[in-house]
């Protein structure tokens, strides 16, 4: 029995080590020219996050040095990224990619603050959204906005408008009149 056991265990261990080493996480760092405001950062983050392999939560835009960093579960074609930035009005001047074994990370998924209201009351909440934008810019809060696709620009405007700081914001289009904004502490 031990003669059969050793080859089976060895084969299983080889297969397990192969499958673990085959899973990679790709880390990208890009130098991008032309980004100057929170809307620029939001636009780039949203477009990068829409690419299937890219982890939307990992997108990090730095307006001061014109850099964008993000992670992906598969290699992303540089030509595709150049087109994405060009279509957004920016120039990708340098891109570096590194790979490492995929490691599972857990992030807190409990919102520190939740604001909910119906779309017809949106104008009444504008001062609150402006204050939320100030708070997020000063404290690195991450925002998730759930609302109808038609409301995206109107909700983002008081949060992002005129800010020179990046505010990590993700928008999730959903049907209905209900608006939900969640703020997550870093």
Beta strands, then each sheet from edge to edge (+ up, - down):
strand 1: 24-33
strand 2: 60-62
strand 3: 67-72
strand 4: 91-101
strand 5: 113-118
strand 6: 142-147
strand 7: 169-173
strand 8: 178-184
sheet 1: 2+ 3- 1+ 4-
sheet 2: 5+ 8- 6+ 7+
end
